[in-house]
Every structure is written in C-alpha cells, then in structure tokens.
Amino acid sequence: MYFRFVTDESTRLAGITSGEYDIALNISVDNEQQIADNPDLQTFLSPGGMIGYFYNSNDGLFKNVKLRQAVNAVQNVDDILTSAFRDPQFYVKTSSLVLPEYPNWYSEAGKESYSQANADKAKQLLQEAGYNGEEIKIFTTRDYVDQYNVAVVLQQELESIGVKVKLDVYDWPTLQEKLGTGTGWDIYPMSYAFRPTFYQYAFWGGGAGLLKSEKLSELLQGIRTSDSVEAARPLIDELQQFVWTEVPFSQIGHTKQVTALSKNISGFQNILGPIFWNTTNNK
C-alpha cells in the first residue's frame, strides 16, 4: 500500500480518474457526479460529521439566551442543507446529536426547536432579548465551502427579520486564531468529524465561546460514567433537551463524506476514517 498526501482536491480527482490512485478521500459533493458517471469508478458514502452554528455565549450579545433562541428560531434547515450539500444523499436532516443508526445514543428530545423557520417567533425573541440593531458578526472561511455556504444562508435569514449582520471571511488558520481569542465575533458555522457517541465531540471541551455550564458538565460526566446504556438514557435525553433549550449551538444536521474508489476495490469501509483491513484490489 502506498499513501499519497495530496492536499488539492482537483489533483486527487485527476489521479483517481486517470487510474493513478485506487482510492481518493474527501471528494466534495460538487464533484461526486463526475465520479458516479465514470464507469471505472464508484463512490462510497460514510458519516462525515455534525455541522451547526456555534454562538459566543461568553462574550458580547449572545450571552443572552433569548438572542440565541431567536437565531435558532428563524433557521430553515432545508434551505441551509440544500445550499451547502445540494442533494439529500449527502446529508441527514435530524435534530439528534447522533445519527439514527446508533439507537443507544439517538434522541429526539427537543426536536420541536429544530428547523422552526418561524420568523414571527424569532422577531418576538429579538424583542425580548432587547436587540436594538447592533451588528452581529459571523466568522467563516472559504477553505471549507460547506461552512461558508451555511454562513451565507444564515446571514440572509437574519437580515430577513431585520438583524444587521456582517460576514467576516478568513483563511482557515486565521479563523482559528481569531475564534480562539473568544472575543470580536458572535457566531461561526463549524463541522465536527463524526462520532458515534456524542460526548466525544471536541466542542464539549470548551471550544471557542461555547456556553460554560455546570449543568452541561454534570450531564456529560453522568453519561460517561453510567453503568449501562439504560442508566444513561435519561441523561442523554436531558442533555439533548438542554442543547435545544439553552442553545450553545444550533445543529443543522449531519453530513456524508464522499470517497472515490476504483471499480476494482471491494471491502472498503470508513468509520472515523478509512479502514483498509479486508479491502481488496481485484485488478
């Protein structure tokens, strides 16, 4: 086996198309059709991760939970997911932090707060939050097109209910640096790699601006240390409800990761990353 680290997707795409590579990881959804139309190639879809809008709950306007709830209320997840991922085969629309195929962790608690697309409710919450035309800053990057696209849709949705929005676009390293300061921004869209158990998501570690809450910490610790799935079940539902009530972030959905394979490849799997054990090249 030879591993080639090819950072440019167009080069990976050319390599898999020409037969230079047998497997090409991280193909964008925009290029999936090119793979599907090639009789010498096949596509493999696997869980990509959770994507959502994260609020600066520790500094600035979004310390106010009513404002977070207002932004959450206006969101139309269908519009957002279609804009970013084009086709339902490339995403999963769900309020759960974990995909439905993982029933031990899947929860529908709080689902009534997901994809409300309720402009009137959002305006009422803005009023209750005392919003007075302040500029809201959304930080994003073009280095990850899905994150940029969902940022643009959110900007449009907020402007439609009278919110003043500024979209600040940076390269990925600069974005990480600016978010890390914890100040100067209000919202950022972000995708996190797939995890079958939601307490493994990196943002629980207190990522930039994430809501600091003793209750949240207690729930996560209780789930981690439960003796069984049955014992953890009420805590899982309670944590999911907490997320949709306190809104440290607004989940948009789960993404699919596209891998391009030669027709000669069989047995390939992808769970948190490519698995080549039992993968065969039948060339």
C-alpha positions in Angstrom: 0.0 0.0 0.0 1.2 3.5 -0.8 -0.3 6.6 0.8 -0.1 9.9 -1.1 -0.8 13.1 0.8 -2.5 15.2 -1.8 -4.0 18.4 -0.4 -5.5 19.7 -3.6 -8.8 18.0 -4.5 -8.6 18.7 -8.2 -5.3 16.7 -8.2 -6.9 13.8 -6.2 -9.8 13.9 -8.6 -7.4 13.7 -11.7 -5.4 10.9 -10.0 -8.4 8.7 -9.3 -9.9 9.4 -12.8 -6.6 8.5 -14.6 -6.1 5.4 -12.6 -3.0 6.7 -10.8 -4.9 6.2 -7.5 -7.2 3.4 -6.4 -8.9 5.4 -3.6 -9.3 9.1 -3.2 -10.6 10.5 0.1 -12.6 13.7 0.8 -14.2 14.3 -2.5 -16.6 17.3 -2.5 -20.3 16.8 -3.2 -19.9 19.1 -6.2 -17.6 16.5 -7.8 -19.4 13.4 -6.8 -21.4 13.2 -10.0 -18.2 13.2 -12.1 -17.2 10.1 -10.2 -20.6 8.5 -10.4 -20.7 9.0 -14.2 -17.4 7.3 -14.7 -17.8 3.5 -15.4 -14.4 2.8 -14.0 -15.1 4.4 -10.6 -17.5 4.1 -7.7 -18.4 6.3 -4.8 -18.6 5.4 -1.1 -20.6 7.5 1.3 -19.9 7.4 5.1 -20.8 9.6 8.1 -18.9 12.8 7.8 -19.9 14.7 10.9 -22.2 17.2 12.6 -22.5 20.7 11.3 -24.0 23.7 13.2 -23.8 27.3 14.2 -21.9 28.0 17.4 -22.6 31.1 19.4 -20.3 33.1 21.5 -22.2 32.5 24.8 -19.4 34.0 27.0 -18.8 37.4 25.4 -21.0 40.0 23.7 -24.6 39.9 22.6 -25.0 36.2 22.6 -24.6 35.8 26.4 -28.3 36.4 26.2 -30.1 33.1 25.7 -33.1 34.8 24.1 -30.9 36.1 21.3 -29.5 32.6 20.7 -33.1 31.2 20.7 -34.1 33.9 18.2 -31.4 33.0 15.7 -32.3 29.3 16.2 -36.0 30.0 15.6 -35.5 31.6 12.2 -33.4 28.8 10.7 -34.8 26.8 7.9 -32.6 23.7 7.8 -33.9 22.5 4.4 -32.6 25.7 2.8 -29.3 25.5 4.6 -28.6 21.9 3.9 -29.6 22.2 0.2 -27.4 25.3 -0.2 -24.4 23.5 1.3 -24.7 19.9 0.2 -27.0 20.1 -2.9 -28.7 16.7 -2.5 -30.3 14.8 0.4 -28.0 11.8 -0.3 -25.1 13.9 1.1 -26.7 14.8 4.4 -29.0 13.6 7.2 -31.7 16.0 8.5 -32.1 15.3 12.2 -32.3 17.1 15.5 -30.3 14.4 17.2 -26.6 14.9 18.0 -26.1 11.3 17.0 -27.3 9.6 13.8 -30.4 7.4 13.9 -28.4 4.2 13.2 -26.9 4.5 16.6 -30.1 3.9 18.7 -28.3 3.7 22.1 -27.4 7.4 21.7 -30.0 8.8 19.4 -32.5 11.2 20.9 -35.4 13.3 19.7 -35.7 15.3 22.9 -36.1 19.0 22.0 -36.8 18.3 18.3 -39.6 20.9 18.3 -36.9 23.6 18.4 -35.2 22.2 15.3 -35.7 23.9 11.9 -38.6 26.1 13.1 -38.3 28.6 10.2 -40.5 30.8 12.3 -39.8 34.5 11.5 -42.5 35.8 13.8 -41.2 33.8 16.8 -37.7 35.0 16.0 -38.7 38.6 15.9 -40.6 38.3 19.2 -37.5 36.7 20.9 -35.3 39.5 19.4 -37.6 42.0 21.2 -37.5 40.0 24.4 -33.7 40.0 24.2 -33.6 43.7 23.9 -32.0 43.6 20.5 -31.6 47.2 19.2 -30.0 47.0 15.8 -26.5 46.0 16.9 -24.2 44.5 14.3 -23.8 40.7 14.6 -20.5 39.3 13.3 -20.5 35.9 11.6 -16.9 34.5 11.2 -16.3 31.9 8.5 -13.9 30.6 5.8 -13.9 29.7 2.2 -11.4 27.0 2.8 -14.4 24.8 3.8 -17.1 25.5 1.2 -19.9 24.0 3.3 -19.2 26.2 6.2 -19.1 29.3 4.0 -22.3 28.4 2.3 -24.2 27.9 5.6 -22.8 31.2 6.9 -24.2 33.0 3.8 -27.7 31.4 4.3 -27.7 32.4 8.0 -26.8 36.0 7.0 -29.7 36.1 4.6 -32.2 34.6 7.2 -31.2 37.1 9.9 -31.3 40.1 7.5 -34.8 39.0 6.6 -36.0 39.6 10.2 -34.2 43.0 10.5 -30.9 41.9 12.0 -27.8 43.7 11.0 -25.2 41.2 10.0 -21.5 41.4 8.9 -19.9 38.3 7.4 -16.1 38.2 8.1 -14.3 35.7 5.9 -10.8 34.4 6.7 -8.4 31.6 5.7 -8.6 28.6 8.0 -5.6 29.3 10.2 -6.6 32.9 10.7 -10.2 31.9 11.5 -8.9 29.5 14.2 -6.7 32.2 15.7 -9.5 34.8 15.8 -12.0 32.4 17.3 -9.5 31.3 19.9 -9.4 34.8 21.4 -13.0 34.4 22.5 -13.9 38.0 21.5 -14.8 40.0 18.5 -17.2 37.5 17.0 -20.8 36.3 17.6 -21.4 33.2 15.5 -19.4 30.8 13.5 -20.6 27.7 11.5 -18.4 24.7 12.0 -18.4 21.0 11.2 -17.0 18.4 13.6 -15.9 14.9 12.5 -18.5 12.1 13.0 -18.6 10.5 16.5 -21.0 7.6 17.3 -21.2 8.8 21.0 -21.8 12.5 21.2 -19.8 13.2 24.3 -16.7 12.5 22.1 -17.3 15.7 20.1 -14.4 18.1 20.5 -16.5 21.2 21.2 -17.5 19.9 24.6 -14.0 20.7 25.7 -15.0 24.3 26.0 -14.3 25.3 22.4 -14.2 29.0 21.5 -17.1 30.7 23.1 -19.1 27.6 24.0 -21.5 28.0 26.8 -19.9 27.3 30.2 -22.4 25.5 32.3 -22.2 23.3 35.4 -25.4 21.5 34.4 -23.8 20.7 31.0 -20.7 19.3 32.6 -22.7 17.3 35.1 -24.8 15.7 32.3 -21.7 14.8 30.2 -20.0 13.3 33.2 -23.0 11.4 34.2 -23.3 9.9 30.7 -19.7 8.9 30.6 -19.7 7.2 34.0 -23.1 5.4 33.7 -23.0 1.7 34.3 -25.2 0.9 31.3 -26.9 2.4 28.3 -30.2 2.0 30.2 -28.9 4.1 33.1 -27.5 6.7 30.7 -30.7 7.0 28.7 -32.5 9.7 30.8 -29.3 11.8 30.9 -28.9 11.5 27.1 -32.4 12.9 26.6 -31.8 15.6 29.2 -28.6 16.7 27.6 -30.2 16.8 24.2 -33.1 18.9 25.6 -30.6 21.2 27.3 -28.9 21.9 24.0 -32.1 22.9 22.3 -33.3 25.0 25.3 -30.1 26.8 26.2 -28.8 26.8 22.6 -25.0 26.8 22.9 -25.2 25.9 19.3 -27.8 25.2 16.6 -27.4 21.9 14.9 -28.1 21.9 11.2 -27.7 18.2 10.5 -25.1 15.6 9.7 -23.0 15.4 6.6 -21.9 12.5 4.4 -18.2 12.0 3.4 -17.6 11.1 -0.2 -14.8 8.7 -1.1 -14.0 7.8 -4.7 -12.9 4.2 -5.4 -11.7 2.3 -8.5 -14.3 -0.3 -9.6 -11.5 -2.8 -8.7 -11.8 -2.0 -5.0 -14.0 -4.1 -2.7 -14.4 -4.4 1.1 -13.5 -0.7 1.8 -15.1 0.8 5.0 -14.9 4.2 6.6 -15.6 4.6 10.3 -14.0 7.8 11.8 -11.5 7.3 9.0 -10.7 4.9 6.2 -10.3 1.2 7.1 -8.2 -0.8 4.7 -8.3 -4.1 6.6 -10.1 -6.6 4.3 -10.0 -4.1 1.5 -9.1 -5.8 -1.8 -7.8 -4.6 -5.1 -9.2 -7.0 -7.7 -7.2 -5.5 -10.6 
